Amino acid sequence: MRKSIQAVRGMHDLLPEEARLLRHVEETAREVLEGYGYEEIRLPVVERTELFRRTLGEATDIVEKEMYTFDDHGESLSLRPEGTAGCVRAAIEHGLCFRQVRRLWYRGPMFRHERPQKGRYRQFHQVGAEAFGLAGPELDAELILLTVRLWRRLGLDPERDLELQLNTLGTPEERAAYRERLVAYLERRREELDPDSLRRLRTNPLRILDSKHPAMRPVIEAAPRLLDHLGEASRERFRRLCALLDLAGVPHRVAPCLVRGLDYYTHTVFEWVTHRLGAQGTVCAGGRYDGLVGQLGGHETPAAGFALGLERVAALLQELGRVPEAAVPHAFLVMAGEAALEAGLAWGERLREACPWLRLVQGGEGSLRAQLRRADRSGARYALILGEEEAARGTVSLKPLREELPQRSWERDLVLERLAREGEGAWEALAAGAPGAGA
């Protein structure tokens, strides 16, 4: 026997139950986003490596050690580690953000060469939203309110199940000045820094503030706060955002150490965090990146966005027991015998054509008893039975599988007409033997 081939480490299969839950989150997000005027854009999973180096920053963990990068006939390409850079690239390339307000959203897999663990995979899926052309904090508030609506639509409580953490990074100039003060402070406490923080000290010192190492907590808590080193205009902008959220009844916590790991952010940054998933508690994150369009060669355009991790939102729904029930078949078509199989296949297609809502699973292989066992295991409420006798007479037997009701025989054309005319309500009437209007 040959050795079986397994999935690559960190690249996980989504089995039917998991795929159904991710699809539920994704489709709910689509409905909410489209309700706010966001249009879907489909983006490639492979981009030029230079795109991520210019947007995320050479010194970020993603660019330094997490990207899947390969040579393609002399050109360096990478699997996308996040969606914003590609969306901005596409918006510039196709003129979607030039002197106009545009709201876009996307979905799909992202790739990072991280150490796999629960809630963190090397291939993961995101839904992201990006809005261009609006400079005020009202857009930042809109994005956050949109996520609040999404949580509620998914059955999550944005106060009990999640926490909104909020901060401002100010302008690039303000952040650069603060960076100098932060580095000076950290140099004075250099002996207390863990190896990761020492590595980041000269490359990406703001990320030290986000360190989860327990020994770093006293150092971080005593560090100068970025908010205290911003100009009045930046502080007023942040106060305005907080006031808008207060007016909308959205609780939030100002988190001075929230800096996000990407270089392109300016002003608002936010994360939705849960304490129910252990270390991988961030389920949604975003912020404003006013300089990114210009940085990638477009006209200076204000912009903001967010991305949510589908696997983490799905894990939270599972943890809280808020997983929607699977859609079970309405009926299972049992076909016993050659004549029944021929008649049943054609009739089943007529049923599906007349009733687009119908979930019909067909058997046809094995004995009548074996097919009825499969019908019961399928979860279907009814079995539609075609044997040689029914095939010859143009009838079908309807057998309730979840109720103690007798099996009844109906003309096949009548069953089709009633299901097409009355919808799902026709099943109970047929099972009860009610003839129905026009029967």
N, C-alpha and C positions, 0 to 999 in steps of 0.2 A: 504494500500500500504506500502510495506517495505521501510525503509530508504535506499537510494542508497549508495554504497561504493565509496569513492573518493580516488584518488592517495595520497600516503603519502606525507606530506609536504616536499618540496624540491626535490621530485622525479617526474619529469615532463614527460608527454606523448609527443612523437614526432609525430605530426599529419602528414598526407601524404606530405603536402607542405614542412614542416620543415624537414622531413626525406629525401625528395628528395634533399634539399639544402645541408644537412650534407653529404649525399652520394656523391654529386658533389665535395665537398671539400675533402672528404676522398679519392675518386678515383683519383682526380687530384694529391693529395699528393702521392698516391701510384705510379702513373706514373712517377712523378719527382724523387722520391726516388729510384725506380728501375733503372731509367736512370743514377743514380750515383753509382749503384752497391750495393744498400742496399737490403737485403733479409728479407722477412717477417717471424716473429716468433709470434706464438699465445701463450699468457701467461694466467695463471689462475687468476681469480679475487680475490681469497682467498689465503692469505699467512700467515705464522707464524708471530705473532705480533713482535717477536724478530727481524725479518728481518728489520722492519721499525725503531725499537728502535735503532738498531746498525747503520743504514745508515743515517736516517734523523736527529737523535739526540734526546735525552731524553727531551731537553729543548725547542724544536721547538713547534710552535703552533699546528702543525699537530698531533704530538705524544701526546702533553699535553691535547688537548681538541677536536680534530676534527676526530679522527679515529673511525670507527665502529668496535668495538672489542667485541668478545664473547667467551665464554668457550665452547669447544667441547671435552667432556669427559676428562677433566683435562688439555687440551692443549689450550693455548690462540691463537686464530686466529683473523685476521682482514681483512676486505674488503680493497683492495688496494687503498691508497689515491693518488698514483702516480705510474709511470711505470718503472722508472730507476732501482729501487732496485730489482724488480722482474726480469727484463731483465738481470741484472748482476748476480743474483742468478742462473738463468737458464744457462747463458753462462759458469759459473764456473762448475755447476753440470754436464753439457753435454760436457765439453771440447771445447767450441766454441771460447775461447779467449786465449788458452794456446800457447804461442810462435807463434802467427799468427795474421794477420790483418783480422778483421771481421767487416762487417757493417751489422747491424740489424735494422729492424723497426717493430713497432707493432701498434695496434689500439684497441680501446675498451673503456668501461666505467670505471670511477674512482669514488671514494666515499669519501666525507668529510662532517662531521657534522657541517656545517657552517650556519650562518644566511642567509636564502634564500633571494635573491634580484635579480633584473634584471642583467643577465649576470653571476650570481653565483648560482649554483644549488648544491644540495647534491649528486646527481648523474649527472656526466658530462662526456663528451667523449673527448678523446685525440688521436692524432697520435703522436708517438714518434720515435726518431731515436737515436741509440747508436753505436759508432764506437770504436773498441778496437785495440790496438797495434801500434798506431801512436802517438808520443810524441811531435811533433813540432807544432808551431802555424799554419802551413799549413792546418792541419785538422780542427782547429777552423775556419779558413777562409772558408774551403770547406762547413762546416755546414751552415755558414751564407750565402754564395753564393747560396747554395741549397734553402734556404728559400726565397732569392730574386727571384730566378727563379719560385718558387711556387707562390709568390704573383703576378708576372706578368702573369703566366698561368691562375690565377683566375681573372684577370682583375683589380688587385690592383696596384697602383703606389707606389713603395717602398720609394719614396721621399715625395709625397704629402699626401698620405693616412696613412702612417706609419712613425715612427721614430725608428731607430736602436740606442739603448742605450748600451754602452759598458763599462766594467770596468775589473780590475784584482784584485784578492784577494791574489796573491802571493802564497808562500808555506805555509803549516800549521804552520811551525815555525815562519815565518814572521807575520802571522796573529795572532798567540798567543801573540807575543811581542806587536803588535799593540793593541790588545784587552786590555792589561794592561794599556797602555797609554790612551785609550778611556775611560775605566772605571774611571781612576783617574780624567779625565776631567769632566765626567758626575757627579761624586760625588761632585765636586765643584759647580755644578749647579743643585744639587739634587732638590731644592725647585721649580725649573721650569719644572720638568718632570711630564708628565701626568701619570695616574695610570698604563697604559699598559707599559710605558717605565720604571717605577719603578719596575714593576714585572720582566722585562727583564734584568734589570741592572746587576744582578748576575747570570743569567742563559744564556741569549743570547744577549749580549749588542750590537752586530753588527746590529741586527734587529732594534734597535732604530733609526739607520740612515735611515731606510726605512719607518719611521712613517709618516702617512698622516695627523696627528693632526696639525691644523694650528698653535697652540701655540708652537709647537716643532720646527718650522722652524728656528727661530733665533739660537736656541741651536745647531741644526744640521749643519747650515751653518758655524758656528764658530768652529765646532769640528775638531780635527786633521784629515788629509786625509790619508787614508790607502796607497795611491799611493806614498806619500812622505816618507813612512816608509818601503818601500821594498828595497831589495838588487838590485845591478846593473843587475844581471842575469834576475831577474823577470821583471825589468823595460825594459830591452832590448827585452825580449820576447814580451812584450806588444807593444813596438814600432814597432816590426817586423809585428805583426798582423795588426796594424793600417796601416802600409805601404802597406801590401798586399791588404787590402780593398780599399785604395786610388788608387792603380794601377788598381783594378777591377772596379773603378768608383762607389763604394758603400758609400754614405754619412753616417756618424755616429757621435754620440755625446758621448764623454767620460762623464760618470755619476759617480762621486766619491762615491755617496751614494748607488749605486746599489750593494747590497750584496747578494741577493737571500735569501730565508728563510730556506735553507737546509744545514746541516753541511758538506756534502761531497764535496762541490765545492772547487777547487783549481785553481789558475791562472784565466783564462778567464771566465767571466760571461757576458751574454747579454740578452736583452729583446727587442722585437718588440712591440712598444706601439702606440696606436691610441688615439687621443683626441675626437673621434667621438662617443664613447660609455660611456661617463661619468666616474664613479669611476673604473669600470672594464675595464681598457684600455689596459691591457697586453694581447696580443693575442698569443704570442709565447715567450718561454724563454728557456735558456739552458746554458751550459758552460762545463768546464773541471772538471773531478773528478779522478785524477790519483791514488789516494790512495784507492779508494772504492773496487776494486777487491781484493786487499790484505787484506783489513779490513774485508771482508766477507769470508776469508779463501782460496782465490785463490793466484796464483803467482802474484807478483807485475806487473801490466799491465797498461800502460797509456790509458786513455779513455776520450771521450767527447760525448755530445749528446744534444738533445733539445726535447721539447714537445710543440705542439700547441693545443689550445682549439678549438674544432670544433664548439661549440655553439657560441663562441665569433667571430671566423672568419666568420661564417654564418651571425651573427648579423651585422658585418661590411659590408658584401656584400649587405645585405638588406638596411642598412642605406644609402649606396651609389647608390642603384638602379642597382646593377650589378648581379642580380639573373638570372640564365639561364632560358629560357622558358621551360615549361613542355613539355615532348614528348607526343603529342596527338595521338590518334589512326589514322592509315591510313584509316580504314574502319570499318563500323558497319554492322554486318550481321543480317538482318531482316528476320525472319522466321515466316510466318503466315499460320497456319494450321498444322495438324498432319503429313501429308506426307512431307510438307516443312521442318518441324522440324527434321524429321528422315533423310532426304536427306542433309539438311543444316549442321547438326552436323558432319556428316561424311566428307562432303566436306570441312568444315572449318578446320578440322584436317589435311586433305590433303594439304590445302593451307599453314598451319603453317609448315608442314613437308618440303614442297618444297621451302618455303621462310622464312628462320630463322629470317630475318630482320623485318618481317611483324608484325605490331601491329593491331590485329583484335579483336574487342569486339563483342560478340554475344548477340542478343536479344532472341526472342522466346517466351516471356511471354507477354500477352496482345494483343490488336488489332494491325492491321497494322499501324493505325494512332498513337497509343500510342508508338509503337516501333520507328516510325520515329521521334517522338518528343524526345525520349531518344537518338536517333542517333544524332540529332542536338545538344543536350545539351552536348554530349560526346566530341564535338570538332572535330570529324572525318570529313575528307574532302569528303568521299563518303559513300553512303549506298549501300550495296549489298542486293537486295531484292529477296527473294524466297517465292512465293505463291504456291498454289496448281497447278496452270498452269505451272509455271517454274519447279516445282518438277517433273511433268510428262514429260516435254519436254527436260529435261537436260540442261536448260538455267538458267541464272541469270540476273536480271535487275540491271544496274549500274546507280545510281542517284547521281549527284554532289550536295553536300550540301552547298558549299561555292561559287559556280559560277552559273550564269544563263545559263545553258546548258541543253538540253533535256535529258530525261532518255533514255537509250539504253539497248537493250537486246543482250546478248552474250551467246554462248555455255560455260558451266561451265569449261569444259576441256580446251577450248581455253584461258579463263581468267587465269587459273592456269598456263598453259604453258608460257604465255607471262610474267606474273609476275615473274615466276621462271627464265626466260631467260633474261628479260630486266630490272628487278629490279624495283625501285620506278618510273622510267621514264615511265613505261608501263601505269600507272594510267591516265596520261593526254592523251595519245594516245587513250586509250579505251574510255575515256569520250568524246573525239572529234570524235569518230567513225572511227579512222584510223585502217585499217585491219591489218597492220604489216606484216613483212616478215613471210612467211609460214602460214599466217592465212587463 
